[in-house]
């Protein structure tokens, strides 16, 4: 029996939530929202109601829309917090260490509740309460940690143990949850039920917003009730890049990731042959070099994308869904690493986006209040003859753009099915260092003078790409869930 829909997500429970909705006749957006809600328990530290993200929706006969519900810089009604109040956390990926910052001063204004409700208002075919009910049951009953989620708990231990409220969820009795242990969040279950019944108002202008803002402010953060009340979801036309005859739709400014991915794909499209390792490194270095202070400042300016293109080219947890009617939905949502601030009575772990160096490369607390942070997240859809062929995206901080570019190249240039393309080893280039997974032959570039950091295994450092593909010739569906982040897939 030919599959009519496909799902790729970061956990089997997340994927099953989407699959159940598709089987029951829901559309791609219904399925993606159901998966998002389930992921708050199945993939808890990296996403949640205190997070932000982006959703790209492509439907037959309609203009594609990118819903921006990413985080905003806080500080309405008060000045920014003292950056010295940020809690430094060194996160080890085994073969590389990245510095993050947590604490109340790291909390940005979240957008996930508003984003979910706007997506359902514009594109959904089911009541939100119908999707939130099963997710609330998951939060109340709990989900056993798999190996990948247990690894996330392990590497984020310093954040988890930084407050008693966070430790109570992830280290009950003083011991970090391990693989097989059940993560439960009954307060989150109640919040999800309220989201389903009342929409986003309690989270942005009601009692939940008041609890969260006062909890954060009392601990030195800048997130105010005014910040949450002023938050709005923004619909934008996506960036369009051409790659091998396909229109690739990406996240537009003020996000940074989509513009840089489009730049990299446009450079690769100039070549007749699939890129060599040398060429991939060259293109990644070129994209990284464009991430200047002028680039970051320009993202918020009207007409920036057109100026950027004309001057150069002549012209994080992620869920991907394709449904039977040809709709595509790609949604990337991120809580960063979490601030460590879990607000009592809400179950909400607030993001630490103001403490991510990738989003604050010019220094912490430089963004004016209300400014969307320049995220690397970029839900992506590639069209063949106007119809969605590939739907993908990735988590992974600054590695998102390199992960997406390589996965697209693997499918389009190298003819790989989605699963094979996602599993293939990756590289990333940054700050003069070539990071490489096993299976990449780096000896030649190392001999030519490159500094190489070799990883011993596939690692979530290189992102977590979840992709689905409909073969334009046969209509056959394939899906790839990234094993680096416990990915799972389903065909319906």
C-alpha positions in Angstrom: 0.0 0.0 0.0 1.5 3.3 -1.1 2.2 5.7 1.8 0.1 8.9 1.7 1.9 10.9 4.3 5.3 11.0 6.1 6.6 12.2 9.4 10.2 12.7 10.8 10.8 14.0 14.3 13.2 13.9 17.2 11.6 11.0 19.3 9.4 8.0 18.6 6.7 9.5 20.9 6.8 12.8 19.0 6.5 11.1 15.6 3.7 8.9 16.8 1.7 11.9 17.9 1.9 13.3 14.4 1.2 9.9 12.8 -2.0 9.4 14.8 -3.4 12.7 13.7 -2.6 12.0 10.0 -4.2 8.6 10.3 -7.3 10.2 11.7 -7.6 12.6 8.7 -5.8 15.6 10.1 -3.6 17.7 7.9 0.1 18.4 8.1 -0.2 21.4 10.4 -2.5 19.5 12.8 0.1 16.7 12.8 3.0 19.0 13.4 1.3 20.8 16.2 0.4 17.5 17.9 4.0 16.5 17.6 5.2 19.8 19.0 3.0 19.4 22.1 4.1 15.8 22.6 7.8 16.8 22.3 7.5 19.0 25.3 7.5 15.8 27.4 9.4 13.5 25.1 12.2 16.0 24.3 11.8 18.3 27.3 15.0 20.2 27.8 15.3 21.5 24.3 11.8 22.7 23.6 8.6 23.6 25.5 6.0 26.3 26.1 8.8 28.7 27.3 10.6 28.4 23.9 10.3 30.0 20.5 10.5 28.8 16.9 9.4 28.9 13.3 6.9 27.1 11.2 7.0 26.9 7.3 3.7 25.9 5.7 3.4 25.1 2.0 -0.1 24.2 0.8 -1.4 23.6 -2.8 -2.7 26.7 -4.4 -1.6 29.0 -1.6 1.4 31.3 -1.0 4.0 29.7 1.3 4.1 31.3 4.8 6.8 31.3 7.4 5.2 31.8 10.9 7.8 33.5 13.1 7.2 32.8 16.8 10.8 33.1 17.8 12.0 34.7 21.0 12.3 38.5 21.5 14.8 40.4 23.6 13.1 41.4 26.9 13.3 44.6 28.8 10.0 46.6 28.2 9.4 48.6 31.3 12.9 48.1 32.6 16.5 48.2 31.5 18.4 45.0 30.6 19.8 42.8 33.4 23.4 42.9 34.3 25.3 40.5 32.0 27.5 39.4 34.9 24.4 37.7 36.4 24.5 35.1 33.6 25.5 31.6 34.7 28.3 30.2 32.6 28.0 26.6 31.6 30.6 24.6 29.7 28.7 21.8 27.8 30.9 18.9 26.6 29.9 17.0 23.5 32.7 14.6 24.1 35.0 15.8 21.3 34.1 19.5 21.6 33.1 22.0 24.3 30.6 24.8 23.8 29.9 27.6 26.3 26.4 28.6 27.1 24.9 30.9 29.7 21.8 30.3 31.8 20.0 31.9 34.8 17.2 34.5 34.9 19.2 37.0 32.9 19.3 34.6 30.0 15.5 34.5 29.6 13.9 36.0 26.4 10.3 36.5 25.7 8.9 33.2 24.5 6.5 32.7 21.6 5.6 29.0 21.4 2.0 29.3 22.9 1.1 32.2 20.5 2.8 30.3 17.6 0.8 27.2 18.2 -2.5 29.0 18.4 -1.8 31.1 15.3 -0.8 28.0 13.3 -4.1 26.3 14.2 -6.1 29.4 13.5 -4.6 29.8 10.0 -4.1 26.3 8.9 -5.5 23.8 11.3 -8.5 21.5 10.7 -8.9 20.2 14.2 -9.7 21.8 17.6 -6.5 22.6 19.5 -8.1 20.9 22.6 -8.2 17.7 20.6 -4.4 17.8 20.1 -3.5 19.1 23.5 -5.4 16.4 25.4 -3.0 13.5 24.5 0.0 15.7 25.1 -1.3 16.6 28.5 -1.8 12.9 29.3 1.9 12.3 28.3 3.1 15.0 30.6 1.0 13.6 33.5 1.9 10.0 33.0 5.5 10.6 31.8 7.8 9.3 29.1 10.9 7.1 29.7 14.1 8.8 28.7 15.8 7.1 25.7 19.6 7.2 25.4 19.7 10.4 23.5 17.5 12.3 25.9 19.5 10.9 28.8 22.6 12.2 27.2 21.1 15.7 27.0 20.3 15.5 30.7 23.8 14.5 31.4 25.5 17.3 29.5 23.2 19.9 30.8 23.5 18.8 34.4 25.0 22.2 35.5 21.8 24.0 34.3 19.5 21.3 35.8 21.1 21.5 39.2 21.2 25.3 39.3 17.7 25.7 40.8 15.6 23.4 43.1 12.6 23.7 40.7 14.6 22.4 37.7 16.3 19.7 39.8 13.0 18.5 41.0 12.0 17.6 37.5 15.3 16.2 36.1 17.1 15.1 39.3 14.5 14.0 41.8 16.1 13.0 45.0 19.4 14.5 43.9 20.1 12.0 41.1 20.0 13.0 37.5 17.5 11.0 35.4 19.1 8.3 33.4 18.1 6.2 30.4 14.9 4.3 31.2 13.8 6.7 34.0 10.5 8.3 33.5 10.2 12.1 33.1 6.9 13.6 34.4 5.7 17.1 34.6 2.1 17.3 36.0 2.1 21.1 36.1 2.9 21.1 32.4 -0.1 18.8 31.8 -2.4 21.5 33.4 -0.8 24.2 31.2 -1.3 22.2 28.0 -5.0 21.6 28.9 -5.4 25.4 29.4 -3.7 26.0 26.1 -6.1 23.7 24.4 -9.2 25.2 26.1 -8.2 28.9 26.4 -5.6 29.5 23.7 -2.5 31.6 24.2 -4.0 34.4 26.3 -3.1 33.0 29.8 0.5 32.6 28.6 0.9 36.1 27.2 -1.5 38.4 29.0 -3.1 36.4 31.8 -2.2 34.7 35.1 0.5 32.4 33.7 2.3 35.3 32.1 2.2 37.2 35.4 3.6 34.3 37.3 6.4 33.8 34.8 7.4 37.4 34.5 7.4 38.0 38.3 9.4 34.8 38.9 12.1 35.9 36.4 12.2 39.5 37.5 12.5 38.6 41.1 15.6 36.6 40.2 17.4 39.3 38.3 16.0 38.8 34.8 14.5 41.4 32.4 11.4 39.5 31.2 8.4 41.6 32.0 4.6 41.3 31.8 4.8 44.0 29.1 7.2 41.8 27.0 4.8 38.9 27.0 1.7 41.0 26.4 3.2 42.7 23.4 4.4 39.5 21.8 2.9 38.8 18.3 3.4 36.0 15.8 4.6 37.4 12.4 3.8 35.8 9.1 6.5 36.3 6.5 7.2 35.2 2.9 10.1 32.8 2.9 13.5 33.3 1.3 13.7 31.5 -2.0 16.9 30.0 -3.3 17.4 28.0 -6.5 19.3 24.7 -6.3 19.5 22.2 -9.1 16.2 23.4 -10.6 14.4 23.4 -7.3 12.9 26.4 -5.4 14.2 26.0 -1.9 12.1 27.9 0.7 13.9 29.1 3.9 13.5 31.3 6.9 13.8 35.0 6.0 15.3 37.9 8.0 15.4 38.9 10.8 16.4 35.3 11.2 20.0 34.7 10.0 20.0 31.0 9.2 17.8 30.9 6.1 19.7 33.7 4.4 23.1 32.1 5.0 21.8 28.7 3.8 20.4 30.3 0.7 23.8 31.9 0.1 25.6 28.6 0.5 23.1 26.7 -1.8 23.4 29.5 -4.5 27.2 29.1 -4.4 27.0 25.4 -4.8 24.4 25.7 -7.6 27.1 27.4 -9.7 29.0 24.1 -9.9 28.0 21.5 -12.4 29.1 18.6 -10.2 28.3 17.5 -6.6 30.6 19.4 -4.2 33.8 17.8 -3.0 34.9 18.1 0.6 37.2 21.0 -0.4 34.3 22.8 -2.0 31.9 22.3 1.0 34.6 23.7 3.3 35.1 26.7 1.0 31.3 27.4 0.9 30.9 27.0 4.6 33.8 29.4 5.2 32.2 31.9 2.8 28.9 31.7 4.6 30.5 32.1 8.0 32.5 35.1 6.8 29.3 36.9 5.9 28.1 36.7 9.5 29.6 40.1 10.3 28.4 42.8 12.7 27.0 44.7 9.7 25.1 41.5 8.6 23.6 41.0 12.0 22.6 44.7 12.3 21.1 44.7 8.8 18.8 41.7 9.4 16.2 44.0 11.0 16.3 46.5 8.2 13.7 46.8 5.4 15.1 45.4 2.1 18.1 43.8 3.7 17.7 40.5 1.9 17.6 42.0 -1.6 20.7 44.1 -0.9 22.6 41.1 0.5 21.8 38.9 -2.5 22.5 41.5 -5.1 25.9 42.3 -3.6 27.0 38.7 -3.3 25.1 36.5 -5.7 23.6 38.6 -8.4 20.5 38.2 -7.3 16.8 23.3 16.3 14.2 20.2 17.7 12.5 19.8 14.4 9.4 18.2 12.9 8.8 17.6 9.2 5.4 16.5 7.8 4.0 15.8 4.3 0.3 14.9 4.1 -1.9 13.2 1.4 -3.2 16.5 0.0 0.4 17.8 -0.7 0.7 20.1 2.2 4.2 20.4 3.8 4.8 21.6 7.3 8.3 22.1 8.8 8.6 23.5 12.3 11.7 24.1 14.4 11.3 25.0 18.0 14.0 25.7 20.6 14.4 26.3 24.3 18.1 26.7 23.9 19.5 24.7 26.7 17.0 26.0 29.2 17.6 28.8 31.7 17.2 26.5 34.7 14.2 28.6 35.7 11.1 26.4 36.0 8.2 28.5 37.2 6.2 26.8 40.0 2.6 25.9 39.2 3.2 26.2 35.4 5.6 23.4 34.5 7.3 25.8 32.2 11.1 25.8 31.8 11.9 29.2 30.3 14.5 29.5 27.5 18.0 30.8 27.8 18.3 32.5 24.4 19.7 35.7 25.8 22.6 33.5 27.0 23.4 31.9 23.7 26.6 33.3 22.1 25.4 32.2 18.7 22.4 34.5 19.0 24.3 37.3 20.7 27.6 37.4 18.8 28.1 41.2 19.4 27.8 40.8 23.2 25.0 39.9 25.7 22.0 42.2 26.1 22.8 44.4 23.1 19.5 43.8 21.4 16.8 46.4 22.1 13.6 45.2 23.9 11.2 43.6 21.4 13.9 42.7 18.8 13.7 39.2 17.4 17.0 37.4 17.9 18.9 36.4 14.8 18.4 32.6 15.0 20.0 29.9 12.9 16.8 27.9 12.9 15.5 27.4 9.4 12.6 25.1 8.6 13.1 24.3 4.9 11.0 23.1 2.0 12.3 22.3 -1.5 9.8 22.5 -4.4 10.1 20.5 -7.6 7.8 22.0 -10.3 5.9 23.9 -7.6 5.2 20.8 -5.4 6.9 20.0 -2.1 9.6 17.4 -2.6 11.8 17.7 0.5 10.8 19.0 4.0 13.5 19.3 6.6 15.1 21.3 9.3 17.5 20.9 12.2 18.3 21.8 15.8 22.0 22.3 16.6 22.8 25.9 17.4 25.3 27.3 14.9 25.6 24.0 13.1 22.1 24.1 11.8 23.0 25.8 8.5 25.8 23.3 7.7 23.6 20.3 8.6 20.8 21.5 6.3 23.1 22.3 3.4 24.7 18.9 3.5 21.5 17.0 3.8 20.0 18.8 0.8 23.2 18.1 -1.2 23.0 14.4 -0.2 19.4 14.0 -1.4 19.6 16.2 -4.6 23.2 15.8 -5.8 23.9 12.3 -4.5 20.5 10.7 -5.0 20.1 9.6 -1.4 16.8 8.7 0.2 15.9 10.9 3.2 17.1 8.4 5.8 20.4 7.8 4.1 21.0 11.5 3.6 20.3 12.3 7.3 22.6 9.4 8.5 25.6 10.5 6.3 28.6 11.9 8.2 28.8 15.7 8.4 31.4 18.5 8.7 31.1 21.9 10.2 33.6 24.9 9.7 33.8 27.6 12.2 36.6 29.9 13.7 39.3 28.3 11.6 38.4 24.7 12.7 37.0 21.9 10.6 34.9 19.6 12.8 34.3 16.2 11.2 32.4 13.0 12.0 33.9 9.6 11.2 33.5 8.6 7.6 34.8 12.0 6.3 38.2 11.6 4.6 40.0 14.7 6.0 43.6 13.7 5.5 44.0 15.7 2.3 42.7 19.0 3.7 44.6 18.4 6.9 47.8 17.9 4.9 47.0 21.2 3.1 47.0 23.0 6.5 43.5 22.7 7.9 43.0 22.3 11.6 40.7 19.3 12.1 38.7 18.2 15.2 37.8 14.6 14.7 34.7 13.2 16.4 34.8 9.5 17.3 31.0 8.9 16.6 28.0 10.7 15.1 27.2 13.4 17.6 24.3 15.8 18.3 26.9 18.6 18.0 26.3 18.3 14.3 22.6 19.0 14.6 19.5 16.9 14.4 18.1 16.9 10.9 14.6 15.3 10.4 13.6 15.1 6.8 10.9 13.7 4.6 10.9 13.4 0.8 8.4 12.7 -1.9 10.2 11.4 -5.1 9.0 13.7 -7.9 9.2 10.9 -10.5 7.5 8.0 -8.5 5.7 9.8 -5.7 7.4 7.4 -3.3 7.8 8.8 0.2 10.9 8.4 2.4 11.7 9.8 5.8 14.9 10.2 7.9 15.0 10.8 11.7 18.4 11.8 12.9 20.0 9.2 15.2 22.2 12.0 16.6 19.1 13.2 18.4 17.0 10.1 18.7 15.1 10.8 15.6 12.1 8.7 14.5 10.0 8.4 11.3 6.7 7.0 10.2 4.9 6.6 6.8 1.1 6.7 6.9 
